[in-house]
Amino acid sequence: HQIRDSIWRHSVSTAMFARKLSGFCNNVAEGEAFLAGILHDVGKLVMITKNPSAYTDVLKLMSVSGLSSLEAEERVFEVNHIEVGSWAGEAWNFPLSTREAIAFHHSSWPEGPQQQKRNTDIPTLIKCANTVSHCLGIGHRSPHDQAEANAKLELGNVATQLGLSTEECNNLVSSLHTIFTREYATFELEES
């Protein structure tokens, strides 16, 4: 299923990037970052599994209207993937840090320096990794999807969050893309 594969590809890239970015943070283990990254969009997978045709409608609506995934999901399902993922994480006893990453990866960037650089928490780390994945266009289905363009505008926030210069951030994004390209085959789904 093309939609599922697209979301899986994005989730794997977010997990890989989170694992690598965890080195910029105190008290964030690579495995914990990877798990939160791979599960951050689990709500989308639940929605697709329960009603694939309705999720196709979400993607069509995003394409013609320019709505974000959250806005389009709410119009079609009257709920979004953050809410569904949060419910799933609670029901399936995901670790607290993973549930927080699911719930807050679309939230605003932290404003205080006490929440930046080495003090970056898991939800914000996943927001950084998710932003990089979108910036690289990984997992997108539609050329009209605004996520990639919006993410490129947000790279400055990733740099600030991690305590990097613009050049360092751009170099990091390039190296993350190389890692993803080299390692993704290990995670590819088999044809069903």
N, C-alpha and C positions, 0 to 999 in steps of 0.2 A: 504494500500500500504506500503510495508515493508521499502522502501527507505524514504518515507515521515515520517513514524513513527520513524525511526532512527534519522532523522534530528530534529524532534520535541523533542525527548528525550534529544538530545544534547542541543538544544536551551533552554529547560526548566532547565536543569542542569546549564547551563551557567548563566541563569537569577537568579536562586536560589543562586548560588555562588557569583554573582555580588552583589546581595542584601546584603549578609552577609559580603562581603569584603568592601562594601561601608563605613563601620564603621572605616576602616583604613584611610579614606580620608576626608579632609576638603571639605565642600561645595558639597558633592555628596549625594543626597537623596536616600533612599532605593528604592523608587518607580521608580525614574529616572534610577537607575542602573538596576533594574529588567526589565524595558521596553527595554532598550538598549540591555540587554542580550538576551531577548526572540526574538528580531528582528535582531540580528547581522548576522544571516545566511539567512535572508529573500530572498536573491538572489537565493539561492539553491532551495528554495520552488517554486519560480517563474519559474525557469528553469525546474524543475520536472513537474510542472503543465502544462507548455507549450509543453514539449517534454519528456515524461517519458522514452521512449526507448533510446533517446540520452543520458539521464542522467545515465541510466544503462550502456551505453557504457563508460561513464566517470569512473564509479566505476570499470568496467572491466579493463580499461586502467591503473588505479591506481594500481590495484591488480597485473597485469603482469609486469608493468614497474617501479613501485616504485615512479612514479610522484606524486607530491602534488595534492590536489584537484584543486588548481588554475591552475596549468600547464595542467592537464588533461582536465579541462573545456575549456581552451583556445584552445586545440587541437581539441576538438569535436565541441564546439559551436563558437569558435573564439572570445569568451568573457568569463569572469569569474564571479563568484557569487558576488564578491566585486563590480564590475561595474554594474551588474544587480541590486543588492541591493541598490546601490547608486541612480540609476535612479528611482527605485521604491520608495525609501524614499523621494526623491525630488517630484515625481509625487503625492504621497499620503500625502505630508505635514507632515512628521514625524518631531518631535522636532530636532533642530540642534544637540544636544548632541547624539541623537540616530543615526542620519545620519553620524556623525563623527565616532561613534563606528562601524557602518557598513563599512565605508570606510577605517578605519585604524586598525582594529583588527588583521590584518596580518602584520602590519608594524614592523619595528625594535623597540627594547626596547629603552626607553629614556636613554641617557647617563649621563646627568647632574643631580646632586643631587637636584637641584631646581625643578625637575619634579618628584621626588620620594617621598616616604613615604606619609605624609599627603597631599602633593601637587599632588598626582596622579590624572590625569584627567579621564573622562569617557572612552575614547577609550582605554587607557592603563589599566584601571580597567577591561574592557571587555576582553582585551587580557589576563590579569591574570586569570580571571574566565574561559575563553575559554581554556587556557593552563591546568588548573586544571581538567576541564571536559575531555579533551583529555587524560591527564595523567591517569585518572581513567578508560579510555576506554569506556566512556559513549557515545552511539550513533554510534559506529563503526559497519560497515557491514562486513568488510573483515579482516581476520587474517593477511593479508599482508599489511594492511594500516600502513604507517610509522608515522602517527600522534601521536599515543600513545608513541612510542619510542622516537620521537623527543620532545614531551611534557615533558617526564621524564627528559630529558637533560636540559630543560628550567626551571625546578622548581627553580633552583638557581636564575634565573632572577626574578621570582615571589617573592622569599624571599627578594632579594635586593630591588625590587620595593616597597614592603610593609614595609620594615624596620624590617624584621624578621630574626632570626637565621635559620639555616638549620633545626634544631630540631623543632623549633616553626612552621616553614612552613610545615614540615611533619605531625605534630600534627594537624595543621589547615586542611590540605588535608584530613586526616582521619576523622575529625569531619564533614567536608563538605560532605564527602561520606555518613556518617551516616544520616545526614539531608536529603540528596537526597533520600536515600533508604526509609526513614520514610515518606517523604512528596510527592514523585512523583505520587502516586496513584491518588491524587487529580487532576492531570493534564493529566492523560492518555487519549489517544484518544479512542473513541468507535470504535468497529469494523464496517466497512462499507460494 
